[in-house]
Amino acid sequence: MRKRSALLVVAPALLASACGSRGVGDDDAAERTLDTFGAQYAAAAAEDGVTADSITIANLADLTGPVPGLFKAAQDGMKAFVAYTNSQGGVLGRQLELQTYDTNTNATEHRIATTQACNEAFAIVGSFSVGDNGGASVGEECGIPNIIDTATSPQAAEAEGTFAPVPVQPNLWPEGPIKWIKDEYPEAVEHAGIIAIDNPITILNGERLVKTAEHLDYTFDYVEKSPAVESNFAPYVVDMRNRGVQYLTWSGESQNLVRLMEALQQQNFRPDVVQFDAVAYNQGFLRQAGDAAEGILIPLNVALLEEADGNPEMQKYLEWLEKTVPGAQPDIFGIYSWSAGLLFVKALEQAGEADREAVLRALEDIHQWDGNGLHAPTDPGAGIPANCFVMVRAHDGRFERVYPDSGFDCDSDLYEVPDIGEGL
């Protein structure tokens, strides 16, 4: 119904454009234009990516842009999930077909891709894009179920019809990892520092982290922004050393992070605690950073790839990723994408039919979700994030569990961050 309404809103403008320059004697042409548009509209209104044999889903991910391959793992994970699902007979007697889009790390491309997906696919599944704010309103208007990996913007997080296996809320941030670091390194957090890539999303994440940490009595002596691509982090490192930074964190992606780690090593300076987020949890980062990565801490809300032997769902993800995209690198974005696929299939099976509104109702009713053990439990129906974490450390070229001994620590709260949007 939403898709039909959206097309009806556009129709008068298109007809006005078609008829506004019409001259005397052009009535037949106008009628042909009206008939053609009517046929196109009827086809678009009926098209929802479902046939007797297949259900088409779309995946939107940043593959190109300032950081090439930024979220390629999310799209690779969805390719693997579709291949696995089809090997099991598909869903509701139909095979899944996957349409992929490159959102080029910007909101305009995301809007264009979402518009195409609305007309070509039944649902959007497993997407991950920095510019996901671009298509948020488009998805709402067309009524397409949008099961993203996790939102990067407030607009996407709050959009009607958008769900995530790992939801976020713009004003919430987990306290657990910050409390753990304070307990383990109480002196270091009295001289904290953060560098954030100068992008609205990374600035927002940095702001939420800093305000939560300050709420827990961290003192930030150094707060800095860097360009989207920074070739020389030496001045940042010198400044941090002069300010006595003992705890360093980061809000950005892993390619710039490698250069920061190299600069720390070259300047022979290392804060007592270096803690990064999940972007650093991949073998590519370890290989590129080399010895400079030794000892960094990373809080995660996913099960560990290194412990896949005891996790059947993780084994499926790794097996089918290698089968479907040989040589692809597993990481947290691919794990999220696989879980998004599982969530979509569960909602589709609960709905019992390939009907968008029925699937959306089913998604609203799912309040316990961990992707069959792939990540900490969340509430996708209400959009409530996980308050659980596991802390890992880079050591001897691999990641290892530091805390807790098994599973997740879920004892801490989600902090309601005040005055979000003020910036760093």
MOTA-V162551 format. One record per residue. N is the residue number from 1. RES is the residue in one letter. PSI is psi as a letter, one per 20 degrees, with the letter a starting at -180 (NA if undefined). Layout:
BEGIN
n=N res=RES psi=PSI
n=N res=RES psi=PSI
END
This chain:
BEGIN
n=1 res=M psi=h
n=2 res=R psi=h
n=3 res=K psi=g
n=4 res=R psi=g
n=5 res=S psi=g
n=6 res=A psi=g
n=7 res=L psi=h
n=8 res=L psi=h
n=9 res=V psi=h
n=10 res=V psi=h
n=11 res=A psi=g
n=12 res=P psi=h
n=13 res=A psi=g
n=14 res=L psi=h
n=15 res=L psi=h
n=16 res=A psi=g
n=17 res=S psi=g
n=18 res=A psi=h
n=19 res=C psi=i
n=20 res=G psi=h
n=21 res=S psi=j
n=22 res=R psi=p
n=23 res=G psi=r
n=24 res=V psi=p
n=25 res=G psi=j
n=26 res=D psi=j
n=27 res=D psi=g
n=28 res=D psi=g
n=29 res=A psi=h
n=30 res=A psi=g
n=31 res=E psi=h
n=32 res=R psi=h
n=33 res=T psi=g
n=34 res=L psi=g
n=35 res=D psi=g
n=36 res=T psi=g
n=37 res=F psi=h
n=38 res=G psi=g
n=39 res=A psi=g
n=40 res=Q psi=g
n=41 res=Y psi=g
n=42 res=A psi=g
n=43 res=A psi=g
n=44 res=A psi=h
n=45 res=A psi=h
n=46 res=A psi=h
n=47 res=E psi=o
n=48 res=D psi=j
n=49 res=G psi=j
n=50 res=V psi=p
n=51 res=T psi=a
n=52 res=A psi=h
n=53 res=D psi=i
n=54 res=S psi=q
n=55 res=I psi=p
n=56 res=T psi=p
n=57 res=I psi=q
n=58 res=A psi=q
n=59 res=N psi=p
n=60 res=L psi=p
n=61 res=A psi=q
n=62 res=D psi=o
n=63 res=L psi=h
n=64 res=T psi=r
n=65 res=G psi=a
n=66 res=P psi=h
n=67 res=V psi=n
n=68 res=P psi=p
n=69 res=G psi=k
n=70 res=L psi=g
n=71 res=F psi=k
n=72 res=K psi=h
n=73 res=A psi=h
n=74 res=A psi=g
n=75 res=Q psi=h
n=76 res=D psi=g
n=77 res=G psi=h
n=78 res=M psi=h
n=79 res=K psi=g
n=80 res=A psi=g
n=81 res=F psi=g
n=82 res=V psi=g
n=83 res=A psi=g
n=84 res=Y psi=g
n=85 res=T psi=g
n=86 res=N psi=h
n=87 res=S psi=h
n=88 res=Q psi=j
n=89 res=G psi=j
n=90 res=G psi=b
n=91 res=V psi=p
n=92 res=L psi=k
n=93 res=G psi=j
n=94 res=R psi=q
n=95 res=Q psi=q
n=96 res=L psi=p
n=97 res=E psi=p
n=98 res=L psi=p
n=99 res=Q psi=p
n=100 res=T psi=q
n=101 res=Y psi=q
n=102 res=D psi=o
n=103 res=T psi=j
n=104 res=N psi=k
n=105 res=T psi=k
n=106 res=N psi=q
n=107 res=A psi=h
n=108 res=T psi=g
n=109 res=E psi=h
n=110 res=H psi=g
n=111 res=R psi=g
n=112 res=I psi=g
n=113 res=A psi=h
n=114 res=T psi=h
n=115 res=T psi=g
n=116 res=Q psi=g
n=117 res=A psi=h
n=118 res=C psi=h
n=119 res=N psi=i
n=120 res=E psi=i
n=121 res=A psi=q
n=122 res=F psi=h
n=123 res=A psi=r
n=124 res=I psi=p
n=125 res=V psi=p
n=126 res=G psi=k
n=127 res=S psi=q
n=128 res=F psi=o
n=129 res=S psi=p
n=130 res=V psi=h
n=131 res=G psi=k
n=132 res=D psi=i
n=133 res=N psi=h
n=134 res=G psi=h
n=135 res=G psi=j
n=136 res=A psi=g
n=137 res=S psi=h
n=138 res=V psi=g
n=139 res=G psi=h
n=140 res=E psi=g
n=141 res=E psi=h
n=142 res=C psi=i
n=143 res=G psi=k
n=144 res=I psi=p
n=145 res=P psi=p
n=146 res=N psi=n
n=147 res=I psi=n
n=148 res=I psi=r
n=149 res=D psi=g
n=150 res=T psi=q
n=151 res=A psi=q
n=152 res=T psi=i
n=153 res=S psi=q
n=154 res=P psi=h
n=155 res=Q psi=g
n=156 res=A psi=h
n=157 res=A psi=h
n=158 res=E psi=j
n=159 res=A psi=p
n=160 res=E psi=p
n=161 res=G psi=i
n=162 res=T psi=p
n=163 res=F psi=r
n=164 res=A psi=q
n=165 res=P psi=h
n=166 res=V psi=m
n=167 res=P psi=q
n=168 res=V psi=q
n=169 res=Q psi=p
n=170 res=P psi=h
n=171 res=N psi=j
n=172 res=L psi=q
n=173 res=W psi=p
n=174 res=P psi=p
n=175 res=E psi=h
n=176 res=G psi=g
n=177 res=P psi=h
n=178 res=I psi=h
n=179 res=K psi=g
n=180 res=W psi=g
n=181 res=I psi=g
n=182 res=K psi=g
n=183 res=D psi=h
n=184 res=E psi=h
n=185 res=Y psi=m
n=186 res=P psi=h
n=187 res=E psi=h
n=188 res=A psi=h
n=189 res=V psi=i
n=190 res=E psi=i
n=191 res=H psi=m
n=192 res=A psi=q
n=193 res=G psi=q
n=194 res=I psi=q
n=195 res=I psi=p
n=196 res=A psi=p
n=197 res=I psi=p
n=198 res=D psi=m
n=199 res=N psi=q
n=200 res=P psi=h
n=201 res=I psi=g
n=202 res=T psi=h
n=203 res=I psi=g
n=204 res=L psi=g
n=205 res=N psi=g
n=206 res=G psi=g
n=207 res=E psi=g
n=208 res=R psi=g
n=209 res=L psi=g
n=210 res=V psi=g
n=211 res=K psi=h
n=212 res=T psi=g
n=213 res=A psi=g
n=214 res=E psi=h
n=215 res=H psi=h
n=216 res=L psi=k
n=217 res=D psi=k
n=218 res=Y psi=q
n=219 res=T psi=o
n=220 res=F psi=o
n=221 res=D psi=i
n=222 res=Y psi=o
n=223 res=V psi=o
n=224 res=E psi=q
n=225 res=K psi=q
n=226 res=S psi=q
n=227 res=P psi=r
n=228 res=A psi=h
n=229 res=V psi=o
n=230 res=E psi=p
n=231 res=S psi=i
n=232 res=N psi=o
n=233 res=F psi=j
n=234 res=A psi=g
n=235 res=P psi=h
n=236 res=Y psi=g
n=237 res=V psi=g
n=238 res=V psi=g
n=239 res=D psi=g
n=240 res=M psi=g
n=241 res=R psi=g
n=242 res=N psi=h
n=243 res=R psi=i
n=244 res=G psi=k
n=245 res=V psi=p
n=246 res=Q psi=i
n=247 res=Y psi=p
n=248 res=L psi=p
n=249 res=T psi=r
n=250 res=W psi=q
n=251 res=S psi=o
n=252 res=G psi=b
n=253 res=E psi=r
n=254 res=S psi=h
n=255 res=Q psi=g
n=256 res=N psi=h
n=257 res=L psi=h
n=258 res=V psi=g
n=259 res=R psi=h
n=260 res=L psi=g
n=261 res=M psi=h
n=262 res=E psi=h
n=263 res=A psi=h
n=264 res=L psi=g
n=265 res=Q psi=g
n=266 res=Q psi=h
n=267 res=Q psi=j
n=268 res=N psi=l
n=269 res=F psi=p
n=270 res=R psi=o
n=271 res=P psi=q
n=272 res=D psi=h
n=273 res=V psi=p
n=274 res=V psi=o
n=275 res=Q psi=p
n=276 res=F psi=r
n=277 res=D psi=a
n=278 res=A psi=i
n=279 res=V psi=h
n=280 res=A psi=i
n=281 res=Y psi=m
n=282 res=N psi=q
n=283 res=Q psi=h
n=284 res=G psi=g
n=285 res=F psi=g
n=286 res=L psi=g
n=287 res=R psi=g
n=288 res=Q psi=h
n=289 res=A psi=h
n=290 res=G psi=c
n=291 res=D psi=h
n=292 res=A psi=h
n=293 res=A psi=i
n=294 res=E psi=p
n=295 res=G psi=i
n=296 res=I psi=q
n=297 res=L psi=q
n=298 res=I psi=o
n=299 res=P psi=p
n=300 res=L psi=q
n=301 res=N psi=j
n=302 res=V psi=q
n=303 res=A psi=q
n=304 res=L psi=p
n=305 res=L psi=h
n=306 res=E psi=i
n=307 res=E psi=k
n=308 res=A psi=h
n=309 res=D psi=h
n=310 res=G psi=j
n=311 res=N psi=n
n=312 res=P psi=h
n=313 res=E psi=h
n=314 res=M psi=h
n=315 res=Q psi=g
n=316 res=K psi=g
n=317 res=Y psi=g
n=318 res=L psi=g
n=319 res=E psi=g
n=320 res=W psi=h
n=321 res=L psi=g
n=322 res=E psi=h
n=323 res=K psi=g
n=324 res=T psi=g
n=325 res=V psi=m
n=326 res=P psi=p
n=327 res=G psi=i
n=328 res=A psi=q
n=329 res=Q psi=o
n=330 res=P psi=q
n=331 res=D psi=a
n=332 res=I psi=h
n=333 res=F psi=h
n=334 res=G psi=h
n=335 res=I psi=g
n=336 res=Y psi=g
n=337 res=S psi=g
n=338 res=W psi=g
n=339 res=S psi=h
n=340 res=A psi=h
n=341 res=G psi=g
n=342 res=L psi=g
n=343 res=L psi=g
n=344 res=F psi=g
n=345 res=V psi=g
n=346 res=K psi=g
n=347 res=A psi=h
n=348 res=L psi=g
n=349 res=E psi=h
n=350 res=Q psi=h
n=351 res=A psi=h
n=352 res=G psi=j
n=353 res=E psi=q
n=354 res=A psi=m
n=355 res=D psi=p
n=356 res=R psi=g
n=357 res=E psi=h
n=358 res=A psi=h
n=359 res=V psi=g
n=360 res=L psi=g
n=361 res=R psi=h
n=362 res=A psi=g
n=363 res=L psi=h
n=364 res=E psi=h
n=365 res=D psi=j
n=366 res=I psi=o
n=367 res=H psi=i
n=368 res=Q psi=o
n=369 res=W psi=p
n=370 res=D psi=j
n=371 res=G psi=l
n=372 res=N psi=k
n=373 res=G psi=j
n=374 res=L psi=h
n=375 res=H psi=r
n=376 res=A psi=q
n=377 res=P psi=p
n=378 res=T psi=r
n=379 res=D psi=n
n=380 res=P psi=h
n=381 res=G psi=h
n=382 res=A psi=i
n=383 res=G psi=k
n=384 res=I psi=p
n=385 res=P psi=r
n=386 res=A psi=q
n=387 res=N psi=j
n=388 res=C psi=q
n=389 res=F psi=r
n=390 res=V psi=p
n=391 res=M psi=p
n=392 res=V psi=r
n=393 res=R psi=q
n=394 res=A psi=p
n=395 res=H psi=p
n=396 res=D psi=l
n=397 res=G psi=j
n=398 res=R psi=r
n=399 res=F psi=q
n=400 res=E psi=q
n=401 res=R psi=p
n=402 res=V psi=g
n=403 res=Y psi=q
n=404 res=P psi=a
n=405 res=D psi=h
n=406 res=S psi=q
n=407 res=G psi=b
n=408 res=F psi=q
n=409 res=D psi=o
n=410 res=C psi=k
n=411 res=D psi=i
n=412 res=S psi=r
n=413 res=D psi=r
n=414 res=L psi=p
n=415 res=Y psi=p
n=416 res=E psi=o
n=417 res=V psi=p
n=418 res=P psi=q
n=419 res=D psi=l
n=420 res=I psi=q
n=421 res=G psi=i
n=422 res=E psi=h
n=423 res=G psi=r
n=424 res=L psi=NA
END
